[in-house]
Amino acid sequence: MSDTSIAVTRILDATPDAIFDVLSNPERHHEIDGSGTVVSDDHTDRVQAVGDVFRMNMSTEAMGDYQTDNHVIGFDQNKLIAWKTAPAGEEPPGWQWVWELNATDSSTTEVTLSYDWSAMDPKLAQKLGMPVISHDDLEASLKKLGATAGP
């Protein structure tokens, strides 16, 4: 872990296409959220390309209920999906989520999940208490993803 990012890697018992199917469908993100902040999607479509935006309903003890817009910045079918998150209706302030998938054999995939806030204004990052999601939350997300996408 650096001062401005966290990354976790795990080999999951699922194929890249099964994992990507879950990741590219915001309707399923609440199933794989290890932090407990994702409630549901807000009438979203499946992510299909860089430039897509999907809205999520969120909830935390500190912020209550709120929505985020997730701007897709990386998309490579069955290999990578990434987005920058922003409060609904606003431009992303600089944190992003990157999911990288690498097939290890015909039935398993190495997945790396990165949470990076290095592009944020340092004062805003400090004000928000970055990181707001922990290493353990990311580990839990990968575990949930494996259970959701696996056999």
N, CA and C atoms as an extended XYZ file, in Angstrom:
453
Properties=species:S:1:pos:R:3:atomname:S:1:resname:S:1:resid:I:1 pbc="F F F"
N         0.839       -1.185        0.000 N   MET     1
C         0.000        0.000        0.000 CA  MET     1
C         0.880        1.243        0.000 C   MET     1
N         0.529        2.213       -0.834 N   SER     2
C         1.228        3.485       -0.823 CA  SER     2
C         0.441        4.451        0.055 C   SER     2
N         0.857        5.694        0.066 N   ASP     3
C         0.125        6.704        0.829 CA  ASP     3
C        -1.163        7.125        0.134 C   ASP     3
N        -1.301        6.763       -1.147 N   THR     4
C        -2.460        7.217       -1.907 CA  THR     4
C        -3.166        6.098       -2.675 C   THR     4
N        -2.906        4.860       -2.317 N   SER     5
C        -3.617        3.762       -2.974 CA  SER     5
C        -3.527        2.492       -2.140 C   SER     5
N        -4.471        1.612       -2.405 N   ILE     6
C        -4.487        0.278       -1.806 CA  ILE     6
C        -4.787       -0.692       -2.942 C   ILE     6
N        -4.075       -1.797       -2.980 N   ALA     7
C        -4.358       -2.826       -3.987 CA  ALA     7
C        -4.321       -4.191       -3.310 C   ALA     7
N        -5.237       -5.048       -3.723 N   VAL     8
C        -5.275       -6.419       -3.227 CA  VAL     8
C        -5.410       -7.353       -4.430 C   VAL     8
N        -4.822       -8.533       -4.299 N   THR     9
C        -4.866       -9.522       -5.373 CA  THR     9
C        -5.242      -10.864       -4.782 C   THR     9
N        -6.076      -11.584       -5.528 N   ARG    10
C        -6.511      -12.900       -5.087 CA  ARG    10
C        -6.810      -13.744       -6.326 C   ARG    10
N        -6.546      -15.035       -6.244 N   ILE    11
C        -6.940      -15.944       -7.321 CA  ILE    11
C        -8.321      -16.481       -6.982 C   ILE    11
N        -9.261      -16.269       -7.916 N   LEU    12
C       -10.646      -16.676       -7.704 CA  LEU    12
C       -10.982      -17.886       -8.558 C   LEU    12
N       -11.824      -18.748       -8.029 N   ASP    13
C       -12.296      -19.925       -8.759 CA  ASP    13
C       -13.451      -19.534       -9.667 C   ASP    13
N       -13.119      -18.762      -10.694 N   ALA    14
C       -14.104      -18.309      -11.677 CA  ALA    14
C       -13.342      -17.853      -12.915 C   ALA    14
N       -14.004      -17.923      -14.041 N   THR    15
C       -13.380      -17.498      -15.291 CA  THR    15
C       -13.442      -15.982      -15.429 C   THR    15
N       -12.542      -15.400      -16.231 N   PRO    16
C       -12.592      -13.946      -16.433 CA  PRO    16
C       -13.956      -13.473      -16.950 C   PRO    16
N       -14.580      -14.226      -17.855 N   ASP    17
C       -15.865      -13.775      -18.387 CA  ASP    17
C       -16.957      -13.795      -17.315 C   ASP    17
N       -16.941      -14.775      -16.416 N   ALA    18
C       -17.931      -14.815      -15.333 CA  ALA    18
C       -17.718      -13.647      -14.371 C   ALA    18
N       -16.466      -13.337      -14.070 N   ILE    19
C       -16.143      -12.220      -13.172 CA  ILE    19
C       -16.510      -10.898      -13.833 C   ILE    19
N       -16.147      -10.741      -15.094 N   PHE    20
C       -16.433       -9.504      -15.808 CA  PHE    20
C       -17.935       -9.285      -15.936 C   PHE    20
N       -18.681      -10.365      -16.080 N   ASP    21
C       -20.134      -10.266      -16.155 CA  ASP    21
C       -20.700       -9.606      -14.900 C   ASP    21
N       -20.162       -9.942      -13.743 N   VAL    22
C       -20.601       -9.331      -12.482 CA  VAL    22
C       -20.127       -7.885      -12.397 C   VAL    22
N       -18.850       -7.649      -12.693 N   LEU    23
C       -18.284       -6.309      -12.547 CA  LEU    23
C       -18.915       -5.289      -13.493 C   LEU    23
N       -19.285       -5.726      -14.681 N   SER    24
C       -19.845       -4.783      -15.662 CA  SER    24
C       -21.349       -4.570      -15.477 C   SER    24
N       -21.931       -5.201      -14.467 N   ASN    25
C       -23.354       -5.075      -14.192 CA  ASN    25
C       -23.552       -4.370      -12.845 C   ASN    25
N       -23.732       -3.047      -12.844 N   PRO    26
C       -23.876       -2.322      -11.577 CA  PRO    26
C       -24.996       -2.837      -10.687 C   PRO    26
N       -26.000       -3.467      -11.281 N   GLU    27
C       -27.097       -4.033      -10.504 CA  GLU    27
C       -26.592       -5.070       -9.499 C   GLU    27
N       -25.411       -5.644       -9.742 N   ARG    28
C       -24.872       -6.698       -8.871 CA  ARG    28
C       -23.790       -6.183       -7.908 C   ARG    28
N       -23.429       -4.916       -7.992 N   HIS    29
C       -22.316       -4.409       -7.180 CA  HIS    29
C       -22.561       -4.521       -5.677 C   HIS    29
N       -23.812       -4.419       -5.251 N   HIS    30
C       -24.076       -4.556       -3.812 CA  HIS    30
C       -23.709       -5.964       -3.320 C   HIS    30
N       -23.723       -6.949       -4.227 N   GLU    31
C       -23.393       -8.326       -3.854 CA  GLU    31
C       -21.903       -8.513       -3.569 C   GLU    31
N       -21.074       -7.644       -4.123 N   ILE    32
C       -19.620       -7.812       -4.001 CA  ILE    32
C       -18.955       -6.722       -3.169 C   ILE    32
N       -19.741       -5.844       -2.587 N   ASP    33
C       -19.188       -4.728       -1.812 CA  ASP    33
C       -18.763       -5.189       -0.425 C   ASP    33
N       -17.477       -5.193       -0.185 N   GLY    34
C       -16.945       -5.602        1.106 CA  GLY    34
C       -17.013       -4.530        2.174 C   GLY    34
N       -17.311       -3.281        1.788 N   SER    35
C       -17.352       -2.187        2.754 CA  SER    35
C       -18.739       -1.988        3.357 C   SER    35
N       -19.762       -2.543        2.702 N   GLY    36
C       -21.124       -2.370        3.189 CA  GLY    36
C       -21.721       -1.021        2.864 C   GLY    36
N       -21.127       -0.260        1.944 N   THR    37
C       -21.635        1.070        1.608 CA  THR    37
C       -22.548        1.081        0.385 C   THR    37
N       -22.437        0.079       -0.488 N   VAL    38
C       -23.255        0.040       -1.702 CA  VAL    38
C       -24.612       -0.565       -1.359 C   VAL    38
N       -25.677        0.184       -1.609 N   VAL    39
C       -27.025       -0.278       -1.329 CA  VAL    39
C       -27.620       -0.927       -2.576 C   VAL    39
N       -27.591       -0.200       -3.705 N   SER    40
C       -28.182       -0.687       -4.951 CA  SER    40
C       -27.767        0.224       -6.096 C   SER    40
N       -28.084       -0.210       -7.312 N   ASP    41
C       -27.886        0.667       -8.460 CA  ASP    41
C       -29.122        1.547       -8.605 C   ASP    41
N       -29.020        2.567       -9.440 N   ASP    42
C       -30.129        3.479       -9.656 CA  ASP    42
C       -30.532        3.418      -11.125 C   ASP    42
N       -31.226        2.349      -11.507 N   HIS    43
C       -31.698        2.174      -12.890 CA  HIS    43
C       -30.557        2.279      -13.889 C   HIS    43
N       -29.531        1.493      -13.698 N   THR    44
C       -28.349        1.550      -14.547 CA  THR    44
C       -28.393        0.499      -15.641 C   THR    44
N       -27.575        0.732      -16.660 N   ASP    45
C       -27.362       -0.244      -17.719 CA  ASP    45
C       -26.032       -0.932      -17.491 C   ASP    45
N       -25.854       -2.058      -18.153 N   ARG    46
C       -24.565       -2.749      -18.102 CA  ARG    46
C       -23.493       -1.822      -18.694 C   ARG    46
N       -22.331       -1.795      -18.055 N   VAL    47
C       -21.213       -1.009      -18.562 CA  VAL    47
C       -20.707       -1.662      -19.847 C   VAL    47
N       -20.536       -0.839      -20.897 N   GLN    48
C       -20.111       -1.368      -22.185 CA  GLN    48
C       -18.892       -0.677      -22.772 C   GLN    48
N       -18.509        0.494      -22.218 N   ALA    49
C       -17.400        1.217      -22.835 CA  ALA    49
C       -16.900        2.328      -21.917 C   ALA    49
N       -15.686        2.776      -22.192 N   VAL    50
C       -15.170        3.977      -21.548 CA  VAL    50
C       -16.135        5.116      -21.873 C   VAL    50
N       -16.416        5.941      -20.889 N   GLY    51
C       -17.347        7.047      -21.067 CA  GLY    51
C       -18.721        6.777      -20.487 C   GLY    51
N       -19.066        5.498      -20.261 N   ASP    52
C       -20.332        5.188      -19.611 CA  ASP    52
C       -20.320        5.742      -18.183 C   ASP    52
N       -21.495        6.062      -17.665 N   VAL    53
C       -21.641        6.527      -16.285 CA  VAL    53
C       -22.775        5.720      -15.665 C   VAL    53
N       -22.521        5.190      -14.471 N   PHE    54
C       -23.586        4.491      -13.757 CA  PHE    54
C       -23.729        5.081      -12.367 C   PHE    54
N       -24.979        5.150      -11.894 N   ARG    55
C       -25.290        5.769      -10.605 CA  ARG    55
C       -25.603        4.686       -9.581 C   ARG    55
N       -25.056        4.877       -8.383 N   MET    56
C       -25.275        3.930       -7.298 CA  MET    56
C       -25.896        4.632       -6.088 C   MET    56
N       -26.755        3.900       -5.385 N   ASN    57
C       -27.306        4.346       -4.104 CA  ASN    57
C       -26.384        3.826       -3.008 C   ASN    57
N       -25.958        4.720       -2.154 N   MET    58
C       -24.968        4.410       -1.133 CA  MET    58
C       -25.498        4.794        0.248 C   MET    58
N       -24.836        4.261        1.287 N   SER    59
C       -25.182        4.639        2.651 CA  SER    59
C       -23.995        4.363        3.569 C   SER    59
N       -23.679        5.344        4.385 N   THR    60
C       -22.674        5.163        5.431 CA  THR    60
C       -23.184        5.818        6.711 C   THR    60
N       -22.631        5.404        7.808 N   GLU    61
C       -23.023        5.994        9.083 CA  GLU    61
C       -22.711        7.487        9.095 C   GLU    61
N       -21.536        7.855        8.588 N   ALA    62
C       -21.096        9.248        8.623 CA  ALA    62
C       -21.875       10.145        7.662 C   ALA    62
N       -22.249        9.609        6.475 N   MET    63
C       -22.871       10.450        5.450 CA  MET    63
C       -24.355       10.174        5.239 C   MET    63
N       -24.872        9.129        5.844 N   GLY    64
C       -26.268        8.776        5.609 CA  GLY    64
C       -26.444        8.217        4.205 C   GLY    64
N       -27.624        8.429        3.611 N   ASP    65
C       -27.914        7.945        2.262 CA  ASP    65
C       -27.494        8.993        1.239 C   ASP    65
N       -26.882        8.543        0.149 N   TYR    66
C       -26.442        9.452       -0.903 CA  TYR    66
C       -26.272        8.650       -2.188 C   TYR    66
N       -25.978        9.346       -3.291 N   GLN    67
C       -25.762        8.686       -4.573 CA  GLN    67
C       -24.395        9.081       -5.131 C   GLN    67
N       -23.828        8.158       -5.907 N   THR    68
C       -22.579        8.444       -6.614 CA  THR    68
C       -22.759        8.191       -8.103 C   THR    68
N       -22.033        8.961       -8.901 N   ASP    69
C       -21.915        8.708      -10.334 CA  ASP    69
C       -20.531        8.119      -10.555 C   ASP    69
N       -20.481        7.034      -11.307 N   ASN    70
C       -19.223        6.338      -11.561 CA  ASN    70
C       -18.922        6.440      -13.049 C   ASN    70
N       -17.842        7.157      -13.369 N   HIS    71
C       -17.446        7.457      -14.736 CA  HIS    71
C       -16.426        6.420      -15.196 C   HIS    71
N       -16.799        5.612      -16.180 N   VAL    72
C       -15.929        4.518      -16.629 CA  VAL    72
C       -14.732        5.096      -17.389 C   VAL    72
N       -13.532        4.758      -16.896 N   ILE    73
C       -12.284        5.272      -17.488 CA  ILE    73
C       -11.431        4.154      -18.081 C   ILE    73
N       -11.810        2.915      -17.853 N   GLY    74
C       -11.086        1.768      -18.401 CA  GLY    74
C       -12.044        0.638      -18.689 C   GLY    74
N       -11.928        0.058      -19.878 N   PHE    75
C       -12.813       -1.046      -20.239 CA  PHE    75
C       -12.103       -1.907      -21.270 C   PHE    75
N       -11.790       -3.126      -20.890 N   ASP    76
C       -11.214       -4.116      -21.800 CA  ASP    76
C       -11.896       -5.439      -21.449 C   ASP    76
N       -12.824       -5.848      -22.294 N   GLN    77
C       -13.681       -7.004      -22.037 CA  GLN    77
C       -12.910       -8.168      -21.419 C   GLN    77
N       -13.363       -8.638      -20.269 N   ASN    78
C       -12.807       -9.776      -19.534 CA  ASN    78
C       -11.384       -9.563      -19.022 C   ASN    78
N       -10.883       -8.312      -19.087 N   LYS    79
C        -9.522       -8.036      -18.618 CA  LYS    79
C        -9.429       -6.869      -17.637 C   LYS    79
N       -10.212       -5.811      -17.879 N   LEU    80
C       -10.076       -4.622      -17.040 CA  LEU    80
C       -11.355       -3.805      -17.089 C   LEU    80
N       -11.732       -3.293      -15.928 N   ILE    81
C       -12.803       -2.312      -15.843 CA  ILE    81
C       -12.419       -1.348      -14.718 C   ILE    81
N       -12.603       -0.053      -14.975 N   ALA    82
C       -12.191        0.963      -14.006 CA  ALA    82
C       -13.133        2.156      -14.086 C   ALA    82
N       -13.326        2.807      -12.931 N   TRP    83
C       -14.160        4.005      -12.920 CA  TRP    83
C       -13.690        4.969      -11.849 C   TRP    83
N       -14.004        6.254      -12.093 N   LYS    84
C       -13.795        7.308      -11.098 CA  LYS    84
C       -15.155        7.614      -10.500 C   LYS    84
N       -15.183        7.749       -9.188 N   THR    85
C       -16.423        7.977       -8.454 CA  THR    85
C       -16.557        9.446       -8.084 C   THR    85
N       -17.799        9.937       -8.167 N   ALA    86
C       -18.095       11.329       -7.806 CA  ALA    86
C       -19.451       11.383       -7.108 C   ALA    86
N       -19.654       12.388       -6.263 N   PRO    87
C       -21.011       12.618       -5.781 CA  PRO    87
C       -21.923       12.828       -6.996 C   PRO    87
N       -23.148       12.321       -6.937 N   ALA    88
C       -24.073       12.402       -8.068 CA  ALA    88
C       -24.173       13.824       -8.595 C   ALA    88
N       -24.046       13.950       -9.926 N   GLY    89
C       -24.155       15.247      -10.576 CA  GLY    89
C       -22.893       16.076      -10.582 C   GLY    89
N       -21.815       15.567       -9.988 N   GLU    90
C       -20.559       16.318       -9.925 CA  GLU    90
C       -19.474       15.622      -10.733 C   GLU    90
N       -18.401       16.348      -10.989 N   GLU    91
C       -17.239       15.765      -11.653 CA  GLU    91
C       -16.431       14.968      -10.622 C   GLU    91
N       -15.785       13.886      -11.043 N   PRO    92
C       -14.984       13.091      -10.094 CA  PRO    92
C       -13.865       13.924       -9.466 C   PRO    92
N       -13.733       13.865       -8.138 N   PRO    93
C       -12.681       14.622       -7.459 CA  PRO    93
C       -11.331       13.913       -7.405 C   PRO    93
N       -11.231       12.690       -7.998 N   GLY    94
C        -9.899       12.124       -8.119 CA  GLY    94
C        -9.652       10.746       -7.557 C   GLY    94
N       -10.672       10.038       -7.075 N   TRP    95
C       -10.392        8.656       -6.659 CA  TRP    95
C       -10.975        7.703       -7.686 C   TRP    95
N       -10.348        6.548       -7.796 N   GLN    96
C       -10.781        5.586       -8.803 CA  GLN    96
C       -10.646        4.162       -8.298 C   GLN    96
N       -11.395        3.288       -8.970 N   TRP    97
C       -11.424        1.853       -8.709 CA  TRP    97
C       -10.987        1.145       -9.978 C   TRP    97
N       -10.054        0.228       -9.883 N   VAL    98
C        -9.567       -0.513      -11.050 CA  VAL    98
C        -9.603       -2.003      -10.723 C   VAL    98
N       -10.256       -2.760      -11.596 N   TRP    99
C       -10.332       -4.215      -11.482 CA  TRP    99
C        -9.569       -4.808      -12.663 C   TRP    99
N        -8.503       -5.561      -12.398 N   GLU   100
C        -7.708       -6.201      -13.446 CA  GLU   100
C        -7.873       -7.711      -13.333 C   GLU   100
N        -8.140       -8.366      -14.478 N   LEU   101
C        -8.387       -9.801      -14.505 CA  LEU   101
C        -7.358      -10.483      -15.397 C   LEU   101
N        -6.739      -11.547      -14.879 N   ASN   102
C        -5.782      -12.337      -15.648 CA  ASN   102
C        -6.088      -13.818      -15.437 C   ASN   102
N        -6.471      -14.492      -16.521 N   ALA   103
C        -6.744      -15.927      -16.426 CA  ALA   103
C        -5.477      -16.651      -16.000 C   ALA   103
N        -5.599      -17.523      -15.012 N   THR   104
C        -4.445      -18.306      -14.566 CA  THR   104
C        -4.493      -19.711      -15.141 C   THR   104
N        -5.685      -20.193      -15.451 N   ASP   105
C        -5.897      -21.450      -16.174 CA  ASP   105
C        -7.334      -21.409      -16.686 C   ASP   105
N        -7.903      -22.527      -17.080 N   SER   106
C        -9.232      -22.513      -17.692 CA  SER   106
C       -10.369      -22.227      -16.717 C   SER   106
N       -10.101      -22.278      -15.407 N   SER   107
C       -11.196      -22.080      -14.456 CA  SER   107
C       -10.875      -21.114      -13.315 C   SER   107
N        -9.699      -20.501      -13.326 N   THR   108
C        -9.361      -19.545      -12.268 CA  THR   108
C        -8.821      -18.248      -12.868 C   THR   108
N        -8.955      -17.194      -12.086 N   THR   109
C        -8.545      -15.865      -12.533 CA  THR   109
C        -7.866      -15.126      -11.391 C   THR   109
N        -6.741      -14.522      -11.694 N   GLU   110
C        -6.109      -13.618      -10.739 CA  GLU   110
C        -6.775      -12.253      -10.894 C   GLU   110
N        -7.315      -11.737       -9.807 N   VAL   111
C        -8.004      -10.449       -9.821 CA  VAL   111
C        -7.257       -9.495       -8.898 C   VAL   111
N        -6.961       -8.311       -9.421 N   THR   112
C        -6.378       -7.250       -8.616 CA  THR   112
C        -7.376       -6.102       -8.561 C   THR   112
N        -7.704       -5.684       -7.355 N   LEU   113
C        -8.586       -4.550       -7.127 CA  LEU   113
C        -7.747       -3.427       -6.532 C   LEU   113
N        -7.753       -2.281       -7.208 N   SER   114
C        -7.003       -1.111       -6.741 CA  SER   114
C        -7.963        0.029       -6.435 C   SER   114
N        -7.703        0.675       -5.325 N   TYR   115
C        -8.443        1.866       -4.891 CA  TYR   115
C        -7.388        2.953       -4.784 C   TYR   115
N        -7.475        3.962       -5.641 N   ASP   116
C        -6.396        4.944       -5.787 CA  ASP   116
C        -6.968        6.357       -5.696 C   ASP   116
N        -6.403        7.164       -4.822 N   TRP   117
C        -6.842        8.538       -4.660 CA  TRP   117
C        -5.678        9.507       -4.891 C   TRP   117
N        -4.652        9.069       -5.629 N   SER   118
C        -3.466        9.891       -5.865 CA  SER   118
C        -3.755       11.152       -6.686 C   SER   118
N        -4.844       11.168       -7.469 N   ALA   119
C        -5.168       12.337       -8.285 CA  ALA   119
C        -5.983       13.378       -7.514 C   ALA   119
N        -6.313       13.091       -6.270 N   MET   120
C        -7.104       14.035       -5.464 CA  MET   120
C        -6.249       15.186       -4.972 C   MET   120
N        -6.883       16.315       -4.780 N   ASP   121
C        -6.248       17.432       -4.098 CA  ASP   121
C        -5.923       16.941       -2.677 C   ASP   121
N        -4.676       17.062       -2.254 N   PRO   122
C        -4.293       16.534       -0.930 CA  PRO   122
C        -5.131       17.092        0.219 C   PRO   122
N        -5.538       18.341        0.124 N   LYS   123
C        -6.354       18.930        1.194 CA  LYS   123
C        -7.736       18.285        1.233 C   LYS   123
N        -8.317       18.023        0.069 N   LEU   124
C        -9.614       17.352        0.026 CA  LEU   124
C        -9.486       15.918        0.537 C   LEU   124
N        -8.416       15.239        0.137 N   ALA   125
C        -8.193       13.868        0.594 CA  ALA   125
C        -8.106       13.818        2.124 C   ALA   125
N        -7.402       14.783        2.693 N   GLN   126
C        -7.284       14.841        4.149 CA  GLN   126
C        -8.634       15.159        4.785 C   GLN   126
N        -9.370       16.094        4.205 N   LYS   127
C       -10.685       16.474        4.735 CA  LYS   127
C       -11.647       15.287        4.736 C   LYS   127
N       -11.602       14.484        3.661 N   LEU   128
C       -12.489       13.329        3.560 CA  LEU   128
C       -11.994       12.129        4.362 C   LEU   128
N       -10.753       12.195        4.838 N   GLY   129
C       -10.203       11.094        5.621 CA  GLY   129
C        -9.783        9.905        4.773 C   GLY   129
N        -9.259       10.189        3.560 N   MET   130
C        -8.849        9.107        2.670 CA  MET   130
C        -7.757        8.269        3.317 C   MET   130
N        -7.823        6.980        3.200 N   PRO   131
C        -8.836        6.216        2.482 CA  PRO   131
C       -10.073        5.989        3.339 C   PRO   131
N       -11.228        6.067        2.703 N   VAL   132
C       -12.470        5.798        3.435 CA  VAL   132
C       -12.847        4.325        3.354 C   VAL   132
N       -12.169        3.584        2.481 N   ILE   133
C       -12.350        2.138        2.355 CA  ILE   133
C       -11.024        1.486        2.738 C   ILE   133
N       -11.079        0.429        3.519 N   SER   134
C        -9.861       -0.187        4.046 CA  SER   134
C        -9.358       -1.345        3.182 C   SER   134
N        -8.137       -1.753        3.464 N   HIS   135
C        -7.548       -2.939        2.840 CA  HIS   135
C        -8.441       -4.151        3.098 C   HIS   135
N        -8.921       -4.290        4.329 N   ASP   136
C        -9.808       -5.415        4.672 CA  ASP   136
C       -11.118       -5.373        3.871 C   ASP   136
N       -11.638       -4.163        3.627 N   ASP   137
C       -12.851       -4.024        2.810 CA  ASP   137
C       -12.593       -4.525        1.389 C   ASP   137
N       -11.423       -4.197        0.835 N   LEU   138
C       -11.086       -4.659       -0.510 CA  LEU   138
C       -10.925       -6.173       -0.534 C   LEU   138
N       -10.274       -6.723        0.473 N   GLU   139
C       -10.149       -8.187        0.571 CA  GLU   139
C       -11.535       -8.833        0.620 C   GLU   139
N       -12.431       -8.244        1.407 N   ALA   140
C       -13.787       -8.786        1.511 CA  ALA   140
C       -14.517       -8.702        0.168 C   ALA   140
N       -14.266       -7.639       -0.581 N   SER   141
C       -14.891       -7.510       -1.907 CA  SER   141
C       -14.422       -8.621       -2.832 C   SER   141
N       -13.129       -8.929       -2.829 N   LEU   142
C       -12.641      -10.017       -3.683 CA  LEU   142
C       -13.219      -11.355       -3.251 C   LEU   142
N       -13.327      -11.572       -1.955 N   LYS   143
C       -13.910      -12.818       -1.472 CA  LYS   143
C       -15.367      -12.936       -1.929 C   LYS   143
N       -16.125      -11.860       -1.806 N   LYS   144
C       -17.517      -11.856       -2.248 CA  LYS   144
C       -17.622      -12.038       -3.752 C   LYS   144
N       -16.721      -11.398       -4.501 N   LEU   145
C       -16.726      -11.551       -5.959 CA  LEU   145
C       -16.504      -13.009       -6.334 C   LEU   145
N       -15.565      -13.670       -5.668 N   GLY   146
C       -15.314      -15.082       -5.944 CA  GLY   146
C       -16.538      -15.942       -5.671 C   GLY   146
N       -17.247      -15.655       -4.592 N   ALA   147
C       -18.451      -16.420       -4.258 CA  ALA   147
C       -19.593      -16.127       -5.230 C   ALA   147
N       -19.654      -14.904       -5.714 N   THR   148
C       -20.729      -14.496       -6.619 CA  THR   148
C       -20.516      -14.995       -8.039 C   THR   148
N       -19.269      -14.897       -8.513 N   ALA   149
C       -18.965      -15.268       -9.905 CA  ALA   149
C       -18.546      -16.728      -10.063 C   ALA   149
N       -18.187      -17.355       -8.969 N   GLY   150
C       -17.677      -18.728       -9.019 CA  GLY   150
C       -18.744      -19.774       -9.277 C   GLY   150
N       -18.287      -21.021       -9.334 N   PRO   151
C       -19.208      -22.132       -9.637 CA  PRO   151
C       -20.274      -22.326       -8.571 C   PRO   151
